[in-house]
Amino acid sequence: MLSSVAAFSFLMFPLVILAEKHHLLVSTFSVDSIYSVEFDDESLTMSLIANNSAAAAGWITTNSARTFIYAAAWTSPGQVAAYTLNNNYTISLLDSIEGCDASGNPLYVSLLEEQNMILSAESTCSLVYGVDPTNGSFTSQIQVVDYNSSSFVHGIDPTPNGKFVFAADIDQDAVWGFSVDGNGTLVLGEITTAPSSSDGPRHVAFHPNSTYLYVLEQNGCNVDIYSIDNSTGALTYTNQTVATVPSANCTGYWADEVRLSADASILYASTRGRESTTDGFVQGYALSSDGGSFIIPSSDLTTSTTLFSYQTTTSGNSANAVNPAPSTIDVGGKYFVALTDSEIGFLAMLEYYPGNGSMVEVARLSLDDGGCCAASVWLD
């Protein structure tokens, strides 16, 4: 709800609506394509620009300048691939390197740009490899990080300030913490166990101030907040946890993704149905200004504490991955979030408008190729 001051400001100074066309890339799980897509935030339509020939990739990311794309390529053996972004939003292969797990595929990749290196999550290991910031290609291997033989590390990300790296291990119910030395080597610090047994940490996100870590628990269907010690990287559970499904009961579900809005005011969490007959959810929570707590009306961490609870139209299958727009697109202060679906194969655009407190699907692009859609990345 707008405050009286905000409402008065809108009356005195009418909002200038700046309609734009935005562009995304969408990867697939099993088809050798990465799609270039255009989203018009005025007409609320999406269109396919190009079907780029590229290895199937369970995850894609981009550098901060959005000039180079990096993918967890599901090849045999698995690879990490680098692409350059062309002026027409198509991509061209630059380079590729083999992953560290000879028997599997990279599940996730992220960039630590302060050290010009890429990180992979590959179940029992992570590859740390140098990246040339001028041309996007790979340079030399820095390190292979080995976890436990029974680990299932699905996500790895650096803090925004580049000082620490955290890897989420589903099967060990733990988050592995590392500091980053001057050579880019990851130095193991603490291994933090999830608050509840069998929670299954899958992915992490950070507040821009690098002080708080948000851990999505795949099997527990919740998100936990940890504070990060700025000197050591040690994590402290803040006792702040929210459920990612309205019932707070994870039976029949598995959580997928956690991300923050560009202004860090909203935490998004998505959940998949384990069966095709069970639809998933995308839920949003308001964060305090420092990111250390959820702004909730009561201690009942269910749907009553959310900004919104949106039920997806399918289970999402292996996807239901959310990716917020890189800025609050200035069309009446609305927030846009891309959502991938691999049950029937589409990219959806969701819109959250604080004025009415609801999230709705405003556009959809069918990409039913038998393998889409896995992950998305915004280009502008």
PLY file of the C-alpha trace (Angstrom):
ply
format ascii 1.0
element vertex 380
property float x
property float y
property float z
element edge 379
property int vertex1
property int vertex2
end_header
0.00 0.00 0.00
1.35 3.49 -0.88
1.95 5.87 1.97
0.13 9.22 1.89
3.42 10.93 1.00
4.03 8.55 -1.88
0.47 8.92 -3.09
0.81 12.72 -2.96
4.05 12.52 -4.96
2.35 10.53 -7.68
-0.43 13.14 -7.89
1.98 16.07 -8.04
4.50 14.41 -10.38
2.87 11.97 -12.82
4.94 8.90 -13.46
6.77 8.90 -16.78
6.31 5.46 -18.29
9.35 4.30 -20.21
8.40 1.31 -22.31
11.28 -0.83 -23.48
12.11 -4.05 -25.17
14.24 -6.40 -23.13
16.16 -9.49 -24.13
16.84 -12.83 -22.48
18.56 -16.11 -23.20
16.89 -19.42 -22.33
18.71 -22.76 -22.06
17.42 -26.31 -22.40
18.02 -29.55 -20.53
18.42 -31.92 -23.47
18.26 -30.08 -26.80
21.32 -28.34 -28.27
19.81 -24.87 -28.31
19.97 -21.63 -26.38
17.13 -19.31 -27.36
17.29 -15.53 -27.77
14.00 -13.96 -26.65
12.57 -10.43 -26.71
10.11 -9.12 -24.10
8.13 -5.92 -24.70
7.15 -4.43 -21.34
4.45 -2.19 -22.90
2.57 -4.69 -25.06
3.45 -7.48 -22.62
4.48 -9.86 -25.39
7.43 -12.16 -25.94
8.90 -13.31 -29.24
11.65 -15.63 -30.37
14.60 -13.82 -31.95
16.93 -16.74 -32.61
17.52 -20.41 -31.98
21.25 -20.49 -31.27
23.06 -23.77 -31.83
24.60 -24.47 -28.42
25.01 -27.43 -26.09
22.13 -28.18 -23.74
22.79 -26.39 -20.46
21.17 -26.80 -17.08
22.37 -23.34 -16.06
23.57 -20.14 -17.74
24.97 -16.90 -16.40
26.58 -13.72 -17.70
29.27 -11.28 -16.70
28.16 -7.97 -15.20
28.63 -6.14 -18.51
26.44 -8.79 -20.18
28.89 -9.29 -23.02
29.83 -12.91 -22.33
27.65 -15.91 -21.46
28.77 -18.98 -19.50
26.92 -22.28 -19.45
26.95 -25.56 -17.53
26.96 -27.62 -20.73
25.42 -31.06 -20.61
27.78 -32.73 -23.03
29.72 -35.97 -22.80
31.94 -35.42 -20.92
30.39 -32.40 -19.22
31.82 -28.98 -20.04
31.73 -25.34 -19.06
31.16 -23.28 -22.21
31.78 -19.60 -22.97
29.88 -17.56 -25.57
30.08 -14.00 -26.82
26.92 -11.93 -27.14
26.49 -10.47 -30.60
24.85 -7.13 -31.42
21.63 -8.85 -32.54
21.34 -10.79 -29.25
22.53 -14.04 -30.82
25.50 -15.86 -29.29
28.65 -17.46 -30.69
30.80 -20.09 -29.03
34.10 -18.76 -27.71
35.62 -21.60 -25.74
34.88 -24.69 -23.67
36.65 -26.69 -20.97
35.93 -30.08 -19.43
34.34 -30.13 -16.02
35.89 -31.75 -12.96
33.38 -34.62 -12.71
34.17 -37.06 -15.51
31.04 -39.10 -14.80
28.52 -36.27 -14.73
27.65 -32.79 -15.92
28.16 -29.35 -14.41
24.96 -28.34 -12.66
25.66 -24.65 -12.10
28.21 -21.96 -12.94
28.93 -18.52 -11.50
31.53 -15.81 -12.01
33.84 -14.24 -9.47
34.75 -11.18 -11.50
37.02 -9.63 -8.85
39.40 -12.55 -9.50
38.50 -13.10 -13.17
37.43 -16.69 -12.66
34.50 -19.03 -13.10
33.18 -21.56 -10.57
31.25 -24.74 -11.31
29.07 -26.96 -9.12
29.41 -30.61 -10.13
28.04 -32.74 -7.28
31.31 -33.94 -5.71
33.66 -31.22 -6.99
33.93 -27.64 -8.20
36.16 -26.37 -10.98
37.87 -23.00 -10.48
39.16 -21.64 -13.78
40.56 -18.34 -14.99
38.63 -16.14 -17.43
40.06 -13.43 -19.67
37.89 -10.35 -18.94
38.71 -8.76 -22.30
37.61 -11.58 -24.62
35.63 -13.90 -22.33
37.70 -17.02 -23.05
39.16 -19.38 -20.48
42.81 -19.02 -19.42
44.11 -21.69 -17.04
42.89 -23.97 -14.29
43.30 -22.53 -10.83
41.91 -25.33 -8.67
39.63 -28.33 -8.33
37.73 -28.35 -5.04
36.76 -31.83 -3.87
33.77 -32.34 -1.57
32.65 -35.60 0.03
32.16 -38.64 -2.21
28.46 -38.58 -1.25
28.03 -34.83 -1.77
25.51 -33.36 -4.18
26.67 -29.76 -4.58
24.12 -28.11 -6.84
24.95 -24.41 -6.50
28.02 -22.25 -5.88
28.20 -18.45 -5.70
30.57 -15.73 -4.47
29.50 -12.92 -2.19
28.94 -9.62 -4.03
32.17 -8.23 -2.54
34.11 -11.26 -3.82
35.60 -12.18 -0.43
33.83 -15.49 0.14
32.28 -18.36 -1.82
29.48 -20.65 -0.62
28.50 -24.02 -2.11
25.12 -25.63 -1.36
25.25 -29.41 -0.81
21.85 -31.11 -0.98
22.87 -34.58 0.18
25.21 -33.44 2.98
22.62 -30.99 4.33
25.33 -28.38 4.43
26.75 -25.17 3.00
30.50 -25.21 2.36
32.17 -21.86 3.04
35.40 -20.65 1.45
37.52 -17.54 1.57
39.26 -16.38 -1.59
43.02 -15.74 -1.40
45.02 -13.35 -3.56
45.65 -15.99 -6.21
41.97 -16.86 -6.55
42.32 -20.11 -4.63
39.33 -21.14 -2.51
40.36 -21.82 1.08
37.92 -23.99 3.03
36.49 -22.37 6.10
33.43 -23.68 7.94
30.91 -26.29 6.78
27.53 -25.18 8.10
24.81 -27.77 8.66
21.22 -26.91 7.74
18.89 -26.01 10.64
16.76 -29.13 10.10
17.74 -32.63 9.12
17.28 -33.48 5.41
16.57 -29.86 4.44
18.84 -30.20 1.41
20.50 -26.82 0.63
20.26 -26.35 -3.16
21.02 -22.74 -4.09
22.06 -19.53 -2.34
21.61 -15.81 -2.84
23.09 -12.76 -1.12
22.08 -9.32 -0.02
24.08 -6.71 -2.00
25.83 -5.66 1.22
27.42 -9.16 1.44
26.28 -9.40 5.07
23.46 -11.90 4.65
23.13 -15.24 2.89
19.81 -16.79 1.83
19.78 -20.58 1.51
17.03 -22.36 -0.41
16.35 -25.80 1.10
15.18 -28.15 -1.68
13.78 -30.90 0.50
12.56 -28.72 3.35
10.83 -26.19 1.07
12.06 -23.18 2.99
14.56 -20.32 2.88
16.90 -19.63 5.78
18.78 -16.40 6.49
22.37 -16.50 7.74
24.59 -13.59 8.73
28.09 -13.62 7.24
31.09 -12.65 9.37
32.94 -10.05 7.29
36.34 -11.19 8.59
36.07 -14.98 8.51
33.04 -15.76 6.36
31.54 -17.82 9.19
27.76 -18.22 8.99
25.34 -17.69 11.85
21.74 -18.81 11.50
19.47 -15.87 12.32
16.41 -18.03 13.15
14.69 -16.37 10.20
13.02 -19.02 8.01
10.06 -18.91 5.64
8.24 -21.69 3.81
8.25 -21.75 -0.01
4.79 -23.37 -0.26
1.59 -21.98 1.27
0.93 -24.99 3.48
4.50 -25.04 4.85
4.31 -28.79 4.14
6.89 -29.98 1.61
5.26 -33.33 0.89
4.90 -33.58 -2.88
7.18 -30.60 -3.57
10.86 -29.76 -4.04
12.11 -26.20 -3.93
14.12 -24.88 -6.85
15.36 -21.30 -6.78
15.96 -18.24 -4.59
16.66 -14.78 -5.96
16.37 -11.12 -4.89
14.77 -8.24 -6.75
17.19 -5.68 -8.19
16.44 -3.27 -5.33
16.89 -6.10 -2.76
13.47 -5.41 -1.25
11.88 -8.71 -2.31
13.07 -12.30 -1.96
11.60 -14.69 -4.55
11.48 -18.44 -3.95
10.16 -21.03 -6.40
9.07 -24.61 -5.81
8.26 -27.50 -8.16
5.72 -30.26 -7.84
7.26 -33.72 -7.67
4.46 -35.13 -9.84
2.95 -33.65 -13.00
-0.40 -33.44 -11.20
1.04 -31.11 -8.53
1.47 -27.48 -9.58
4.38 -25.48 -8.21
4.59 -22.07 -6.54
6.43 -18.77 -6.71
6.30 -16.81 -3.47
7.66 -13.42 -2.51
8.74 -11.98 0.83
9.58 -8.45 1.90
13.08 -7.99 3.28
14.22 -5.45 5.84
16.43 -2.64 4.54
19.61 -4.37 5.69
18.40 -7.77 4.40
18.71 -9.44 7.77
15.09 -10.31 8.36
11.78 -10.95 6.68
9.11 -8.32 7.19
6.18 -10.46 8.31
2.90 -9.64 10.04
3.06 -12.55 12.49
5.08 -15.58 13.56
2.98 -17.82 11.31
5.39 -18.46 8.43
2.79 -19.50 5.88
1.07 -17.78 3.01
-0.16 -15.03 5.34
3.43 -13.78 5.61
4.07 -13.47 1.89
3.81 -10.47 -0.36
2.24 -12.87 -2.82
1.80 -16.58 -3.45
1.50 -17.48 -7.11
0.58 -21.03 -8.14
2.27 -21.98 -11.39
0.20 -23.58 -14.15
2.25 -26.81 -14.14
4.58 -28.65 -11.80
7.51 -26.98 -13.55
9.09 -30.44 -13.87
12.85 -29.93 -13.36
12.63 -26.16 -13.78
10.24 -23.54 -12.32
13.38 -21.41 -12.06
12.78 -17.72 -11.37
15.01 -14.88 -12.53
14.03 -11.29 -11.61
14.65 -8.46 -14.06
17.99 -6.74 -13.44
16.21 -3.49 -12.61
12.74 -2.40 -11.60
11.36 -1.76 -15.07
9.75 1.65 -14.85
6.20 0.90 -15.93
4.24 1.95 -12.89
6.79 0.43 -10.50
6.12 -3.15 -11.53
8.53 -6.01 -10.95
9.04 -8.57 -13.72
10.28 -12.12 -13.12
11.13 -14.70 -15.79
9.97 -18.26 -15.10
11.13 -21.37 -16.98
8.99 -24.49 -17.34
10.20 -27.88 -18.58
6.97 -29.84 -18.19
5.43 -28.49 -21.38
8.29 -26.18 -22.42
7.79 -22.42 -22.10
9.18 -19.17 -20.77
6.66 -17.13 -18.80
6.90 -13.52 -17.68
5.41 -12.84 -14.27
4.56 -9.39 -12.99
4.34 -8.27 -9.38
2.71 -4.93 -8.71
2.98 -3.70 -5.09
-0.06 -1.51 -5.64
-2.41 -4.50 -5.58
-0.15 -7.09 -3.98
-0.61 -9.72 -6.66
1.64 -11.62 -9.04
0.24 -12.65 -12.41
1.50 -14.14 -15.65
1.50 -11.43 -18.31
3.28 -13.15 -21.22
4.27 -16.62 -22.35
6.45 -17.98 -25.15
6.14 -21.64 -26.08
9.51 -23.32 -26.62
8.29 -26.89 -26.74
11.31 -28.63 -28.28
11.44 -31.65 -25.98
14.11 -30.22 -23.70
13.22 -26.63 -22.84
13.24 -24.77 -20.60
16.00 -24.92 -18.00
17.36 -21.50 -17.03
17.14 -17.90 -18.21
19.38 -14.86 -18.06
18.46 -11.22 -18.70
20.62 -9.32 -21.19
19.07 -5.86 -20.69
0 1
1 2
2 3
3 4
4 5
5 6
6 7
7 8
8 9
9 10
10 11
11 12
12 13
13 14
14 15
15 16
16 17
17 18
18 19
19 20
20 21
21 22
22 23
23 24
24 25
25 26
26 27
27 28
28 29
29 30
30 31
31 32
32 33
33 34
34 35
35 36
36 37
37 38
38 39
39 40
40 41
41 42
42 43
43 44
44 45
45 46
46 47
47 48
48 49
49 50
50 51
51 52
52 53
53 54
54 55
55 56
56 57
57 58
58 59
59 60
60 61
61 62
62 63
63 64
64 65
65 66
66 67
67 68
68 69
69 70
70 71
71 72
72 73
73 74
74 75
75 76
76 77
77 78
78 79
79 80
80 81
81 82
82 83
83 84
84 85
85 86
86 87
87 88
88 89
89 90
90 91
91 92
92 93
93 94
94 95
95 96
96 97
97 98
98 99
99 100
100 101
101 102
102 103
103 104
104 105
105 106
106 107
107 108
108 109
109 110
110 111
111 112
112 113
113 114
114 115
115 116
116 117
117 118
118 119
119 120
120 121
121 122
122 123
123 124
124 125
125 126
126 127
127 128
128 129
129 130
130 131
131 132
132 133
133 134
134 135
135 136
136 137
137 138
138 139
139 140
140 141
141 142
142 143
143 144
144 145
145 146
146 147
147 148
148 149
149 150
150 151
151 152
152 153
153 154
154 155
155 156
156 157
157 158
158 159
159 160
160 161
161 162
162 163
163 164
164 165
165 166
166 167
167 168
168 169
169 170
170 171
171 172
172 173
173 174
174 175
175 176
176 177
177 178
178 179
179 180
180 181
181 182
182 183
183 184
184 185
185 186
186 187
187 188
188 189
189 190
190 191
191 192
192 193
193 194
194 195
195 196
196 197
197 198
198 199
199 200
200 201
201 202
202 203
203 204
204 205
205 206
206 207
207 208
208 209
209 210
210 211
211 212
212 213
213 214
214 215
215 216
216 217
217 218
218 219
219 220
220 221
221 222
222 223
223 224
224 225
225 226
226 227
227 228
228 229
229 230
230 231
231 232
232 233
233 234
234 235
235 236
236 237
237 238
238 239
239 240
240 241
241 242
242 243
243 244
244 245
245 246
246 247
247 248
248 249
249 250
250 251
251 252
252 253
253 254
254 255
255 256
256 257
257 258
258 259
259 260
260 261
261 262
262 263
263 264
264 265
265 266
266 267
267 268
268 269
269 270
270 271
271 272
272 273
273 274
274 275
275 276
276 277
277 278
278 279
279 280
280 281
281 282
282 283
283 284
284 285
285 286
286 287
287 288
288 289
289 290
290 291
291 292
292 293
293 294
294 295
295 296
296 297
297 298
298 299
299 300
300 301
301 302
302 303
303 304
304 305
305 306
306 307
307 308
308 309
309 310
310 311
311 312
312 313
313 314
314 315
315 316
316 317
317 318
318 319
319 320
320 321
321 322
322 323
323 324
324 325
325 326
326 327
327 328
328 329
329 330
330 331
331 332
332 333
333 334
334 335
335 336
336 337
337 338
338 339
339 340
340 341
341 342
342 343
343 344
344 345
345 346
346 347
347 348
348 349
349 350
350 351
351 352
352 353
353 354
354 355
355 356
356 357
357 358
358 359
359 360
360 361
361 362
362 363
363 364
364 365
365 366
366 367
367 368
368 369
369 370
370 371
371 372
372 373
373 374
374 375
375 376
376 377
377 378
378 379
